[in-house]
Every structure is written in C-alpha cells, then in structure tokens.
Amino acid sequence: MTNPHIAAIAQTLLAARRNHQPADPALHVDQLQSNDEAYAVQELVRKELAPEQAAVGRYWKSGASSREASLLSSALLDSGVWTSPAQARDWPFNMRLIEIEIALKTNRLVSPAEAATLTHEQAHALIGAMAVTIEVVDSRWQQTEQLQPLLKLADLQTHGALVVGNWMPYSAQEAERDWARQRCTVKIGQAPAQEFVGTHSLQDPRWLVPFWLRQVTANGASVPAGTIVTTGTWCGVPAAQPGDLVVASFDGVGMTSVQL
C-alpha cells in the first residue's frame, strides 16, 4: 500500500519553496520508512516544479559516506544548474553550505538491461567528460533535531544549486588518474583557501557510476547520452555567507566559481 504521507510531505516541501520559509520537520517525524518512499517524494516535487523535464533528468547528484554505505541520489532541477562563473545573489537560499565535486558526463545511452550488469571497468568506459562543480547545499526544512535522514533525502538530498565548470574530455590518460593524490582547493569569501588531497569518501569518484546507473534505470527508463552526475564532496560542507565569492579548483581538471 502506498504511504499516504508521501504526497503530504511533497506538499510541505513545495510550500516551503513557494514561501521561502523552511518547514518544521516535526510535522513529519517517522512518516517515511524507506529510501524508495523518499525518492517518491522527490519525484512529486520535481514533477510539480519542472513538469517539462524528461522522466530521466539531465542532472543528478549521487554519493555515499563510504563504499559500505548506501548510495543516495537525486535528480536536479534544470533551473538550478548554472555555468561557471555564476551569479547567485538573487537565489532564495535558506542556507549556503559548499561542496566541491567532480561531475561526470555519460557518452552514450545506457539501457536498464545494460546498467544491471555493469562492471566498474565497463561503467568507466561510459564516461565522456568531467568537470569541476560547486554544489550549494540548502534545505527546505528547519535545522532541528527532528530532521531525519529520510526527510533530507526527500528534499532533493538537500540540493540548492549546482555550478558547472568547463568540460574536460575523459581520455585514456584520464582513466589512469590517481585520485588518491588528487589535490583540490576551495576559497570562500575572505577566508584563506583550504587545500584537500585524496579526500573523496569513495576514494575514486568514478566508483559510484554503475550503482548510480542502476538506481536511475530501476523504473525501466534508459539514461540518455550527456546525462551528468556529481559524485560527492571533497571538502566536507563548509558554510558560506551571502556576498561570498566561492572558487573551487582541481589540479589538472579545472576551476569553477559562484558569487553568492
């Protein structure tokens, strides 16, 4: 039986977006029982806000805290994906937490049947390009003790906006990149730049590709060529403030910036 709370939670999140006022998660404590129910809320919100978007979105975020943890994903709204350098001064964020990430772009269509049996090596061959991205993490929920993980997942996995840098072709040479030695930096406003080396939670951002493709195709839809997925933060989630300029760079890949 369908959980009757799914539609109610979607309406709460939509109202929070319309009113630019975070909702009280206490109203929905323990109402979601699984990731699938949270994904159902995501889909209702996305269909309401962007009915013109395809069944399989063009932009996705995906990630996990470790290789042993559950991979969590969300389709993103096209309206909140911008090309670097981006201006976000007028975007109605409730909070501005920063993740610097590598995004990957598929080079051809992937069917559900193919996704079901992909090895890591086969999945890596589906990568056509990569880029540096900045995700602005936001929430339509009040940040209280009642904010449960499934409510965060339902809220497009706390996505606010995504800024994408220049695309770099994924060549045979890139396939040999040592991600454990990958250096990246982030500078937020007037604070000193922070440097990180090999800090991705999955050790290699490409690791999630076969699992993400299986999630996306679980409803029977194919993933079109050119679909983009972000792969998780390298810097934790430091806070930014309105007016901050955020600049992210990855050695040998590129840089991205957004003015908040």
C-alpha atoms as an extended CHARMM CRD file, in Angstrom:
* protein
*
       260  EXT
         1         1  MET       CA              0.0000000000        0.0000000000        0.0000000000  PROA      1               0.0000000000
         2         2  THR       CA              1.2380000000        3.4780000000       -0.8710000000  PROA      2               0.0000000000
         3         3  ASN       CA              2.3270000000        5.5600000000        2.0920000000  PROA      3               0.0000000000
         4         4  PRO       CA             -0.3090000000        8.3340000000        2.3980000000  PROA      4               0.0000000000
         5         5  HSD       CA              2.2980000000       10.6680000000        3.8840000000  PROA      5               0.0000000000
         6         6  ILE       CA              4.3560000000       10.8580000000        0.6510000000  PROA      6               0.0000000000
         7         7  ALA       CA              2.0430000000       13.3830000000       -1.0060000000  PROA      7               0.0000000000
         8         8  ALA       CA              1.7020000000       15.4230000000        2.1990000000  PROA      8               0.0000000000
         9         9  ILE       CA              5.4700000000       15.7040000000        2.6260000000  PROA      9               0.0000000000
        10        10  ALA       CA              5.8350000000       16.7470000000       -1.0130000000  PROA      10              0.0000000000
        11        11  GLN       CA              3.2550000000       19.4990000000       -0.4660000000  PROA      11              0.0000000000
        12        12  THR       CA              5.0870000000       20.6760000000        2.6580000000  PROA      12              0.0000000000
        13        13  LEU       CA              8.3330000000       20.9650000000        0.6940000000  PROA      13              0.0000000000
        14        14  LEU       CA              6.6380000000       22.7500000000       -2.1920000000  PROA      14              0.0000000000
        15        15  ALA       CA              5.0460000000       25.2530000000        0.2020000000  PROA      15              0.0000000000
        16        16  ALA       CA              8.4430000000       25.8820000000        1.8050000000  PROA      16              0.0000000000
        17        17  ARG       CA              9.8630000000       26.6810000000       -1.6290000000  PROA      17              0.0000000000
        18        18  ARG       CA              6.9900000000       28.9660000000       -2.5810000000  PROA      18              0.0000000000
        19        19  ASN       CA              7.0420000000       30.8400000000        0.7240000000  PROA      19              0.0000000000
        20        20  HSD       CA             10.8430000000       30.8800000000        1.1270000000  PROA      20              0.0000000000
        21        21  GLN       CA             10.2310000000       29.6470000000        4.6550000000  PROA      21              0.0000000000
        22        22  PRO       CA             11.7300000000       26.3660000000        5.9400000000  PROA      22              0.0000000000
        23        23  ALA       CA              9.1540000000       23.8740000000        7.1940000000  PROA      23              0.0000000000
        24        24  ASP       CA              9.0730000000       22.2290000000       10.6070000000  PROA      24              0.0000000000
        25        25  PRO       CA             10.2190000000       18.5930000000       10.2220000000  PROA      25              0.0000000000
        26        26  ALA       CA              8.4580000000       17.6820000000       13.4710000000  PROA      26              0.0000000000
        27        27  LEU       CA              5.2420000000       17.5470000000       11.4550000000  PROA      27              0.0000000000
        28        28  HSD       CA              6.5380000000       14.5230000000        9.5440000000  PROA      28              0.0000000000
        29        29  VAL       CA              8.6760000000       12.5610000000       12.0150000000  PROA      29              0.0000000000
        30        30  ASP       CA              8.8160000000        8.8280000000       11.1750000000  PROA      30              0.0000000000
        31        31  GLN       CA              6.3770000000        9.2050000000        8.2760000000  PROA      31              0.0000000000
        32        32  LEU       CA              8.8680000000        7.9390000000        5.6800000000  PROA      32              0.0000000000
        33        33  GLN       CA             10.0130000000        4.3560000000        6.1220000000  PROA      33              0.0000000000
        34        34  SER       CA             12.4420000000        3.7780000000        3.2440000000  PROA      34              0.0000000000
        35        35  ASN       CA             14.6840000000        5.3830000000        0.6460000000  PROA      35              0.0000000000
        36        36  ASP       CA             12.1250000000        4.4440000000       -2.0070000000  PROA      36              0.0000000000
        37        37  GLU       CA              9.4740000000        6.4900000000       -0.2310000000  PROA      37              0.0000000000
        38        38  ALA       CA             11.8540000000        9.4530000000       -0.0380000000  PROA      38              0.0000000000
        39        39  TYR       CA             12.5470000000        9.0880000000       -3.7620000000  PROA      39              0.0000000000
        40        40  ALA       CA              8.7800000000        9.1170000000       -4.3750000000  PROA      40              0.0000000000
        41        41  VAL       CA              8.6030000000       12.4920000000       -2.6160000000  PROA      41              0.0000000000
        42        42  GLN       CA             11.4900000000       13.7500000000       -4.7550000000  PROA      42              0.0000000000
        43        43  GLU       CA              9.6500000000       12.7560000000       -7.9120000000  PROA      43              0.0000000000
        44        44  LEU       CA              6.4290000000       14.5150000000       -6.8790000000  PROA      44              0.0000000000
        45        45  VAL       CA              8.3490000000       17.7010000000       -6.0910000000  PROA      45              0.0000000000
        46        46  ARG       CA             10.2810000000       17.5780000000       -9.3530000000  PROA      46              0.0000000000
        47        47  LYS       CA              7.1370000000       16.9700000000      -11.4440000000  PROA      47              0.0000000000
        48        48  GLU       CA              5.4080000000       19.9210000000       -9.7950000000  PROA      48              0.0000000000
        49        49  LEU       CA              8.3330000000       22.3280000000      -10.1720000000  PROA      49              0.0000000000
        50        50  ALA       CA              9.5330000000       21.2070000000      -13.6040000000  PROA      50              0.0000000000
        51        51  PRO       CA              6.8620000000       19.2180000000      -15.4620000000  PROA      51              0.0000000000
        52        52  GLU       CA              8.6860000000       19.8350000000      -18.7310000000  PROA      52              0.0000000000
        53        53  GLN       CA             11.7670000000       17.8900000000      -17.6160000000  PROA      53              0.0000000000
        54        54  ALA       CA             12.2440000000       14.4030000000      -19.0050000000  PROA      54              0.0000000000
        55        55  ALA       CA             11.4180000000       11.3160000000      -16.9290000000  PROA      55              0.0000000000
        56        56  VAL       CA             15.1530000000       10.7690000000      -16.5080000000  PROA      56              0.0000000000
        57        57  GLY       CA             16.6270000000       14.1130000000      -15.5500000000  PROA      57              0.0000000000
        58        58  ARG       CA             19.6630000000       15.5470000000      -17.2810000000  PROA      58              0.0000000000
        59        59  TYR       CA             21.4260000000       16.4010000000      -13.9980000000  PROA      59              0.0000000000
        60        60  TRP       CA             21.8740000000       14.2140000000      -10.9260000000  PROA      60              0.0000000000
        61        61  LYS       CA             23.6930000000       14.2250000000       -7.6260000000  PROA      61              0.0000000000
        62        62  SER       CA             24.8690000000       10.9870000000       -6.0640000000  PROA      62              0.0000000000
        63        63  GLY       CA             27.1720000000        9.9900000000       -3.2600000000  PROA      63              0.0000000000
        64        64  ALA       CA             27.8210000000        7.9830000000       -0.1260000000  PROA      64              0.0000000000
        65        65  SER       CA             29.8200000000        8.4290000000        3.0430000000  PROA      65              0.0000000000
        66        66  SER       CA             31.8280000000        5.2750000000        2.2510000000  PROA      66              0.0000000000
        67        67  ARG       CA             31.8150000000        2.3070000000       -0.1090000000  PROA      67              0.0000000000
        68        68  GLU       CA             29.9480000000        0.3300000000        2.5330000000  PROA      68              0.0000000000
        69        69  ALA       CA             27.1890000000        2.9260000000        2.9600000000  PROA      69              0.0000000000
        70        70  SER       CA             24.0230000000        3.2470000000        0.8770000000  PROA      70              0.0000000000
        71        71  LEU       CA             24.4080000000        5.3280000000       -2.2670000000  PROA      71              0.0000000000
        72        72  LEU       CA             21.9090000000        8.2170000000       -2.2310000000  PROA      72              0.0000000000
        73        73  SER       CA             20.8820000000       10.1030000000       -5.3480000000  PROA      73              0.0000000000
        74        74  SER       CA             18.5600000000       12.8170000000       -6.5970000000  PROA      74              0.0000000000
        75        75  ALA       CA             17.6050000000       14.2570000000       -9.9440000000  PROA      75              0.0000000000
        76        76  LEU       CA             18.2420000000       18.0220000000      -10.0090000000  PROA      76              0.0000000000
        77        77  LEU       CA             16.1160000000       20.8430000000      -11.3550000000  PROA      77              0.0000000000
        78        78  ASP       CA             17.4970000000       22.2820000000      -14.5860000000  PROA      78              0.0000000000
        79        79  SER       CA             16.7230000000       25.8090000000      -13.3390000000  PROA      79              0.0000000000
        80        80  GLY       CA             19.2400000000       25.4150000000      -10.5110000000  PROA      80              0.0000000000
        81        81  VAL       CA             22.1740000000       24.2670000000      -12.6630000000  PROA      81              0.0000000000
        82        82  TRP       CA             24.3880000000       27.1000000000      -13.8760000000  PROA      82              0.0000000000
        83        83  THR       CA             27.5650000000       27.5320000000      -15.8940000000  PROA      83              0.0000000000
        84        84  SER       CA             30.6430000000       28.9620000000      -14.1660000000  PROA      84              0.0000000000
        85        85  PRO       CA             31.2660000000       31.7850000000      -13.4260000000  PROA      85              0.0000000000
        86        86  ALA       CA             27.7840000000       32.0650000000      -11.9320000000  PROA      86              0.0000000000
        87        87  GLN       CA             25.8830000000       34.7730000000      -10.1060000000  PROA      87              0.0000000000
        88        88  ALA       CA             23.5260000000       33.6350000000       -7.3450000000  PROA      88              0.0000000000
        89        89  ARG       CA             22.9140000000       36.8570000000       -5.4200000000  PROA      89              0.0000000000
        90        90  ASP       CA             19.1480000000       36.7200000000       -6.0050000000  PROA      90              0.0000000000
        91        91  TRP       CA             18.6480000000       32.9850000000       -5.4950000000  PROA      91              0.0000000000
        92        92  PRO       CA             16.4670000000       32.3320000000       -2.4110000000  PROA      92              0.0000000000
        93        93  PHE       CA             18.7450000000       30.0670000000       -0.3860000000  PROA      93              0.0000000000
        94        94  ASN       CA             17.8550000000       29.2730000000        3.2210000000  PROA      94              0.0000000000
        95        95  MET       CA             21.4500000000       28.2620000000        3.9090000000  PROA      95              0.0000000000
        96        96  ARG       CA             24.6340000000       28.1240000000        1.8720000000  PROA      96              0.0000000000
        97        97  LEU       CA             26.8430000000       25.1140000000        2.5460000000  PROA      97              0.0000000000
        98        98  ILE       CA             29.5170000000       24.3440000000       -0.0260000000  PROA      98              0.0000000000
        99        99  GLU       CA             30.6020000000       21.0870000000       -1.6320000000  PROA      99              0.0000000000
       100       100  ILE       CA             33.2950000000       20.9330000000       -4.3140000000  PROA      100             0.0000000000
       101       101  GLU       CA             32.9080000000       17.9250000000       -6.5490000000  PROA      101             0.0000000000
       102       102  ILE       CA             33.7870000000       16.2100000000       -9.7910000000  PROA      102             0.0000000000
       103       103  ALA       CA             30.8980000000       15.7970000000      -12.2230000000  PROA      103             0.0000000000
       104       104  LEU       CA             30.8890000000       13.0650000000      -14.8500000000  PROA      104             0.0000000000
       105       105  LYS       CA             29.0130000000       13.0610000000      -18.1790000000  PROA      105             0.0000000000
       106       106  THR       CA             27.8670000000        9.9110000000      -19.9570000000  PROA      106             0.0000000000
       107       107  ASN       CA             28.9820000000        9.4270000000      -23.5580000000  PROA      107             0.0000000000
       108       108  ARG       CA             26.0620000000        7.3110000000      -24.8130000000  PROA      108             0.0000000000
       109       109  LEU       CA             22.6520000000        5.9350000000      -23.9240000000  PROA      109             0.0000000000
       110       110  VAL       CA             22.5490000000        3.2760000000      -21.1780000000  PROA      110             0.0000000000
       111       111  SER       CA             19.6030000000        0.8740000000      -21.0460000000  PROA      111             0.0000000000
       112       112  PRO       CA             18.2550000000       -0.7650000000      -17.8730000000  PROA      112             0.0000000000
       113       113  ALA       CA             19.4640000000       -4.1610000000      -19.1040000000  PROA      113             0.0000000000
       114       114  GLU       CA             22.9890000000       -2.8780000000      -19.6210000000  PROA      114             0.0000000000
       115       115  ALA       CA             23.0490000000       -0.9780000000      -16.3120000000  PROA      115             0.0000000000
       116       116  ALA       CA             22.0070000000       -4.1160000000      -14.4170000000  PROA      116             0.0000000000
       117       117  THR       CA             25.2300000000       -5.9480000000      -15.2220000000  PROA      117             0.0000000000
       118       118  LEU       CA             27.8060000000       -3.1660000000      -15.4940000000  PROA      118             0.0000000000
       119       119  THR       CA             31.2430000000       -3.7520000000      -14.0160000000  PROA      119             0.0000000000
       120       120  HSD       CA             33.3210000000       -0.8060000000      -12.8360000000  PROA      120             0.0000000000
       121       121  GLU       CA             35.5250000000       -1.0360000000      -15.9270000000  PROA      121             0.0000000000
       122       122  GLN       CA             32.5130000000       -1.0480000000      -18.2350000000  PROA      122             0.0000000000
       123       123  ALA       CA             30.9460000000        1.8590000000      -16.3670000000  PROA      123             0.0000000000
       124       124  HSD       CA             34.1420000000        3.9030000000      -16.6070000000  PROA      124             0.0000000000
       125       125  ALA       CA             34.0520000000        3.4290000000      -20.3890000000  PROA      125             0.0000000000
       126       126  LEU       CA             30.7100000000        5.2630000000      -20.3850000000  PROA      126             0.0000000000
       127       127  ILE       CA             32.3150000000        8.4800000000      -19.0760000000  PROA      127             0.0000000000
       128       128  GLY       CA             32.7770000000       11.0310000000      -21.8470000000  PROA      128             0.0000000000
       129       129  ALA       CA             33.8590000000       14.1090000000      -19.8920000000  PROA      129             0.0000000000
       130       130  MET       CA             34.3650000000       15.5040000000      -16.4090000000  PROA      130             0.0000000000
       131       131  ALA       CA             34.1750000000       18.9400000000      -14.8180000000  PROA      131             0.0000000000
       132       132  VAL       CA             34.7250000000       20.7480000000      -11.5280000000  PROA      132             0.0000000000
       133       133  THR       CA             31.4760000000       21.6980000000       -9.8150000000  PROA      133             0.0000000000
       134       134  ILE       CA             30.3340000000       23.6320000000       -6.7660000000  PROA      134             0.0000000000
       135       135  GLU       CA             27.1350000000       22.4850000000       -5.1240000000  PROA      135             0.0000000000
       136       136  VAL       CA             25.3660000000       24.9050000000       -2.8190000000  PROA      136             0.0000000000
       137       137  VAL       CA             23.6900000000       22.7020000000       -0.2250000000  PROA      137             0.0000000000
       138       138  ASP       CA             20.3710000000       24.0630000000        1.0080000000  PROA      138             0.0000000000
       139       139  SER       CA             17.3190000000       22.8020000000        2.8480000000  PROA      139             0.0000000000
       140       140  ARG       CA             13.6070000000       23.3970000000        2.8440000000  PROA      140             0.0000000000
       141       141  TRP       CA             13.4880000000       22.0880000000        6.4290000000  PROA      141             0.0000000000
       142       142  GLN       CA             14.2380000000       23.8530000000        9.6900000000  PROA      142             0.0000000000
       143       143  GLN       CA             17.5210000000       22.5120000000       11.0680000000  PROA      143             0.0000000000
       144       144  THR       CA             16.2240000000       20.8350000000       14.2280000000  PROA      144             0.0000000000
       145       145  GLU       CA             16.7820000000       17.5030000000       15.9640000000  PROA      145             0.0000000000
       146       146  GLN       CA             13.5980000000       16.2180000000       14.3010000000  PROA      146             0.0000000000
       147       147  LEU       CA             15.1700000000       16.4780000000       10.8230000000  PROA      147             0.0000000000
       148       148  GLN       CA             15.6220000000       12.8130000000        9.9550000000  PROA      148             0.0000000000
       149       149  PRO       CA             17.8410000000       11.4980000000        7.1260000000  PROA      149             0.0000000000
       150       150  LEU       CA             14.8760000000       10.3400000000        5.0220000000  PROA      150             0.0000000000
       151       151  LEU       CA             13.3700000000       13.8320000000        5.1510000000  PROA      151             0.0000000000
       152       152  LYS       CA             16.6870000000       15.2310000000        3.9070000000  PROA      152             0.0000000000
       153       153  LEU       CA             16.7210000000       12.6880000000        1.0940000000  PROA      153             0.0000000000
       154       154  ALA       CA             13.1450000000       13.5990000000        0.1780000000  PROA      154             0.0000000000
       155       155  ASP       CA             14.2220000000       17.2520000000       -0.0900000000  PROA      155             0.0000000000
       156       156  LEU       CA             16.2530000000       16.5260000000       -3.2660000000  PROA      156             0.0000000000
       157       157  GLN       CA             19.0220000000       15.3320000000       -0.9550000000  PROA      157             0.0000000000
       158       158  THR       CA             19.4540000000       18.8980000000        0.4190000000  PROA      158             0.0000000000
       159       159  HSD       CA             20.3070000000       20.3080000000       -3.0010000000  PROA      159             0.0000000000
       160       160  GLY       CA             20.2770000000       24.0690000000       -3.5450000000  PROA      160             0.0000000000
       161       161  ALA       CA             22.1240000000       24.7840000000       -6.7960000000  PROA      161             0.0000000000
       162       162  LEU       CA             24.9560000000       23.4340000000       -8.9280000000  PROA      162             0.0000000000
       163       163  VAL       CA             27.6340000000       25.4150000000      -10.7540000000  PROA      163             0.0000000000
       164       164  VAL       CA             29.4850000000       23.5750000000      -13.5140000000  PROA      164             0.0000000000
       165       165  GLY       CA             32.9100000000       24.4470000000      -14.9090000000  PROA      165             0.0000000000
       166       166  ASN       CA             34.3850000000       23.6860000000      -18.3200000000  PROA      166             0.0000000000
       167       167  TRP       CA             34.1310000000       20.1160000000      -19.5050000000  PROA      167             0.0000000000
       168       168  MET       CA             37.3570000000       18.1630000000      -19.9310000000  PROA      168             0.0000000000
       169       169  PRO       CA             37.3290000000       15.1480000000      -22.2720000000  PROA      169             0.0000000000
       170       170  TYR       CA             37.7190000000       11.8680000000      -20.4310000000  PROA      170             0.0000000000
       171       171  SER       CA             40.6390000000       10.2750000000      -22.2430000000  PROA      171             0.0000000000
       172       172  ALA       CA             42.5660000000        7.0450000000      -21.7980000000  PROA      172             0.0000000000
       173       173  GLN       CA             45.1220000000        9.1060000000      -19.8750000000  PROA      173             0.0000000000
       174       174  GLU       CA             42.4170000000       10.3770000000      -17.5110000000  PROA      174             0.0000000000
       175       175  ALA       CA             41.3450000000        6.7950000000      -16.8690000000  PROA      175             0.0000000000
       176       176  GLU       CA             44.7170000000        6.3350000000      -15.1390000000  PROA      176             0.0000000000
       177       177  ARG       CA             44.3790000000        9.3920000000      -12.8770000000  PROA      177             0.0000000000
       178       178  ASP       CA             45.4430000000        8.6650000000       -9.2880000000  PROA      178             0.0000000000
       179       179  TRP       CA             42.5240000000       10.0820000000       -7.3380000000  PROA      179             0.0000000000
       180       180  ALA       CA             44.2320000000        9.2860000000       -4.0360000000  PROA      180             0.0000000000
       181       181  ARG       CA             46.7270000000       12.0420000000       -4.8940000000  PROA      181             0.0000000000
       182       182  GLN       CA             44.2120000000       14.4520000000       -6.3790000000  PROA      182             0.0000000000
       183       183  ARG       CA             44.6720000000       17.9590000000       -4.9940000000  PROA      183             0.0000000000
       184       184  CYS       CA             41.8350000000       20.4510000000       -4.8260000000  PROA      184             0.0000000000
       185       185  THR       CA             41.2510000000       23.8100000000       -3.1590000000  PROA      185             0.0000000000
       186       186  VAL       CA             38.2590000000       25.8810000000       -2.1640000000  PROA      186             0.0000000000
       187       187  LYS       CA             38.2130000000       29.5520000000       -1.2380000000  PROA      187             0.0000000000
       188       188  ILE       CA             35.1010000000       31.0220000000        0.3680000000  PROA      188             0.0000000000
       189       189  GLY       CA             34.8530000000       34.8060000000        0.6700000000  PROA      189             0.0000000000
       190       190  GLN       CA             37.7280000000       36.3760000000        2.5890000000  PROA      190             0.0000000000
       191       191  ALA       CA             38.7050000000       33.1830000000        4.4040000000  PROA      191             0.0000000000
       192       192  PRO       CA             42.0290000000       31.5470000000        3.4840000000  PROA      192             0.0000000000
       193       193  ALA       CA             41.9010000000       28.9120000000        0.7780000000  PROA      193             0.0000000000
       194       194  GLN       CA             41.5990000000       25.3260000000        2.0470000000  PROA      194             0.0000000000
       195       195  GLU       CA             43.5010000000       22.5080000000        0.3720000000  PROA      195             0.0000000000
       196       196  PHE       CA             42.4840000000       18.8480000000        0.2400000000  PROA      196             0.0000000000
       197       197  VAL       CA             44.3010000000       15.8190000000       -1.1690000000  PROA      197             0.0000000000
       198       198  GLY       CA             42.6530000000       12.4570000000       -1.8000000000  PROA      198             0.0000000000
       199       199  THR       CA             39.7010000000       13.2540000000        0.4480000000  PROA      199             0.0000000000
       200       200  HSD       CA             36.8580000000       11.7620000000       -1.5830000000  PROA      200             0.0000000000
       201       201  SER       CA             34.7270000000        9.4430000000        0.5750000000  PROA      201             0.0000000000
       202       202  LEU       CA             34.7400000000        6.7150000000       -2.1080000000  PROA      202             0.0000000000
       203       203  GLN       CA             38.4820000000        7.1310000000       -2.8990000000  PROA      203             0.0000000000
       204       204  ASP       CA             37.5770000000        7.4120000000       -6.5860000000  PROA      204             0.0000000000
       205       205  PRO       CA             34.5720000000        9.4820000000       -7.7640000000  PROA      205             0.0000000000
       206       206  ARG       CA             34.0090000000        7.0910000000      -10.6800000000  PROA      206             0.0000000000
       207       207  TRP       CA             33.3280000000        4.2150000000       -8.2750000000  PROA      207             0.0000000000
       208       208  LEU       CA             29.6570000000        5.1200000000       -7.9040000000  PROA      208             0.0000000000
       209       209  VAL       CA             28.8320000000        5.1450000000      -11.6370000000  PROA      209             0.0000000000
       210       210  PRO       CA             27.4990000000        1.5620000000      -12.0460000000  PROA      210             0.0000000000
       211       211  PHE       CA             25.4300000000        1.7970000000       -8.8550000000  PROA      211             0.0000000000
       212       212  TRP       CA             24.0430000000        5.2120000000       -9.7940000000  PROA      212             0.0000000000
       213       213  LEU       CA             23.0890000000        3.9590000000      -13.2650000000  PROA      213             0.0000000000
       214       214  ARG       CA             21.2530000000        1.0110000000      -11.7250000000  PROA      214             0.0000000000
       215       215  GLN       CA             19.3220000000        3.3750000000       -9.4540000000  PROA      215             0.0000000000
       216       216  VAL       CA             18.3810000000        5.7040000000      -12.3100000000  PROA      216             0.0000000000
       217       217  THR       CA             17.2110000000        2.8890000000      -14.5900000000  PROA      217             0.0000000000
       218       218  ALA       CA             15.2920000000        0.9890000000      -11.8830000000  PROA      218             0.0000000000
       219       219  ASN       CA             11.9710000000        2.3290000000      -13.2180000000  PROA      219             0.0000000000
       220       220  GLY       CA             12.6600000000        0.9580000000      -16.7080000000  PROA      220             0.0000000000
       221       221  ALA       CA             13.8680000000        4.1810000000      -18.3440000000  PROA      221             0.0000000000
       222       222  SER       CA             17.1760000000        4.4620000000      -20.1840000000  PROA      222             0.0000000000
       223       223  VAL       CA             19.7950000000        7.0850000000      -19.3130000000  PROA      223             0.0000000000
       224       224  PRO       CA             20.4160000000        9.3600000000      -22.3220000000  PROA      224             0.0000000000
       225       225  ALA       CA             23.8550000000       10.3060000000      -23.5940000000  PROA      225             0.0000000000
       226       226  GLY       CA             25.0410000000       13.5220000000      -21.9510000000  PROA      226             0.0000000000
       227       227  THR       CA             23.4630000000       12.8160000000      -18.5650000000  PROA      227             0.0000000000
       228       228  ILE       CA             25.5070000000       14.4190000000      -15.7790000000  PROA      228             0.0000000000
       229       229  VAL       CA             26.0960000000       13.2220000000      -12.2210000000  PROA      229             0.0000000000
       230       230  THR       CA             28.0020000000       14.8500000000       -9.3840000000  PROA      230             0.0000000000
       231       231  THR       CA             29.9130000000       12.4140000000       -7.2350000000  PROA      231             0.0000000000
       232       232  GLY       CA             30.3080000000       13.7510000000       -3.6970000000  PROA      232             0.0000000000
       233       233  THR       CA             32.2160000000       16.3820000000       -1.7950000000  PROA      233             0.0000000000
       234       234  TRP       CA             35.9830000000       16.5930000000       -1.3210000000  PROA      234             0.0000000000
       235       235  CYS       CA             35.8620000000       19.3790000000        1.2720000000  PROA      235             0.0000000000
       236       236  GLY       CA             33.0970000000       18.4590000000        3.7040000000  PROA      236             0.0000000000
       237       237  VAL       CA             30.3670000000       21.1090000000        3.8120000000  PROA      237             0.0000000000
       238       238  PRO       CA             31.8580000000       24.4560000000        4.9230000000  PROA      238             0.0000000000
       239       239  ALA       CA             29.4470000000       27.3550000000        5.2890000000  PROA      239             0.0000000000
       240       240  ALA       CA             29.3310000000       30.4070000000        3.0610000000  PROA      240             0.0000000000
       241       241  GLN       CA             27.5250000000       33.7140000000        3.5320000000  PROA      241             0.0000000000
       242       242  PRO       CA             25.5700000000       35.9850000000        1.1990000000  PROA      242             0.0000000000
       243       243  GLY       CA             28.0540000000       38.0220000000       -0.8170000000  PROA      243             0.0000000000
       244       244  ASP       CA             30.8530000000       35.4520000000       -0.6860000000  PROA      244             0.0000000000
       245       245  LEU       CA             32.7190000000       34.5290000000       -3.8410000000  PROA      245             0.0000000000
       246       246  VAL       CA             33.3570000000       30.7720000000       -3.8480000000  PROA      246             0.0000000000
       247       247  VAL       CA             36.1420000000       29.3890000000       -6.0470000000  PROA      247             0.0000000000
       248       248  ALA       CA             36.9520000000       25.6870000000       -6.4320000000  PROA      248             0.0000000000
       249       249  SER       CA             39.8430000000       24.1620000000       -8.3580000000  PROA      249             0.0000000000
       250       250  PHE       CA             41.1160000000       20.6420000000       -9.0230000000  PROA      250             0.0000000000
       251       251  ASP       CA             44.6640000000       20.2480000000      -10.2940000000  PROA      251             0.0000000000
       252       252  GLY       CA             44.6520000000       19.0650000000      -13.8740000000  PROA      252             0.0000000000
       253       253  VAL       CA             40.8680000000       19.2910000000      -14.2260000000  PROA      253             0.0000000000
       254       254  GLY       CA             39.7920000000       22.9180000000      -13.9220000000  PROA      254             0.0000000000
       255       255  MET       CA             38.1020000000       25.5160000000      -11.7420000000  PROA      255             0.0000000000
       256       256  THR       CA             34.6210000000       26.8190000000      -11.0240000000  PROA      256             0.0000000000
       257       257  SER       CA             33.2450000000       29.8770000000       -9.2450000000  PROA      257             0.0000000000
       258       258  VAL       CA             29.9790000000       31.3040000000       -7.9600000000  PROA      258             0.0000000000
       259       259  GLN       CA             29.1470000000       34.6950000000       -6.4630000000  PROA      259             0.0000000000
       260       260  LEU       CA             26.6400000000       34.2150000000       -3.6420000000  PROA      260             0.0000000000
